[in-house]
Amino acid sequence: MRFRFVFAPFLMAGVAACAPQIPDSARGVGFGTSFEEQQARDAALQNSQFRVPETVRAPVGGTGAPPPVTGVSPVPGSAEATAAETTRVLNQTRTGPAPDSAALNSGIEPVQASPSNPAPVVVNNPGISDENDFEAVAGRQTIESDAARIERNRAQYQVVQPQALPERSGDSQPNVVAFALQTSHPVGARVYARAGLNGAARAERNCAKYASPDLAQIEFLERGGPARDRLGLDPDGDGYACAWDPTPFRKASQG
């Protein structure tokens, strides 16, 4: 029993020496560095050639191309190098002064005002009338001016008196309508004597010269018809040339 109490402290010390050391996670990263070590590291970073690139931002109201980073050469192929090259090419190819940034952002080409390039004059649309606008009319018209305008319009009126229609004498050519109403016998009834042979064949050839039976009847009456048939247009002697028919005119007069 005495040996157990003597070796117990030595046994516990050996077990503690063999156990792995557990780090203190609550200290955080960098808490194990002393203040002097931190100052020495900051001084080494400031004296070295390493530079942390600044964030490149487009100027407010500018063209959108980032300005070149001064003091540090951009890495070839990077966004900073591309922006610097774009700015250099634009500055070399620009022929005139740099345009206003506001005009570029608006999307409208700026207009250079000068005496030779005056501002456009805004005019009203002449095709739109404002006669229905009481305020617009009242500003330029009065009761007196309106009455004077009415009198001027009345003075320009021209009254055309009706005239009698001209009367047709009927002497220029025969009236086939009047002839149809003066007769009453039907087509084909012999009323007038006709002489000669082959009267039907002759009438067929002669009637072919007229555009309509009415024209044939008119000339037939002008040349002595219906009593005489000098043109050979009425071989049956009914007084109607080239199949002219007075029936439609008679029916029209009877209603």
Long-range contacts (C-beta under 8 A, 24 or more apart in sequence): 53-80, 56-80, 56-83, 61-101, 61-102, 61-105, 62-101, 63-90, 63-101, 63-104, 65-90, 173-218, 173-222, 174-218, 174-221, 174-222, 176-214, 176-217, 176-218, 176-221, 176-244, 176-246, 176-249, 177-249, 179-217, 179-221, 179-246, 180-246, 180-249, 180-250, 181-246, 181-249, 181-250, 181-253, 183-239, 183-246, 185-238, 185-239, 186-238, 186-247, 187-238, 187-240, 187-243, 187-245, 187-246, 187-247, 188-236, 188-238, 189-238, 190-236, 190-237, 190-238, 191-226, 191-237, 191-238, 191-239, 192-226, 192-227, 192-229, 192-234, 192-237, 192-238, 192-239, 193-237, 194-229, 194-234, 194-235, 194-236, 194-237, 196-232, 199-232, 199-235, 200-235, 202-232, 202-235, 203-232, 203-233, 203-234, 203-235, 203-242, 206-231, 206-232, 206-233, 206-242, 207-233, 207-241, 207-242, 207-243, 210-242, 213-241, 213-242, 213-243, 213-244, 213-245, 214-244, 216-241, 216-242, 216-244, 217-241, 217-242, 217-244, 220-244
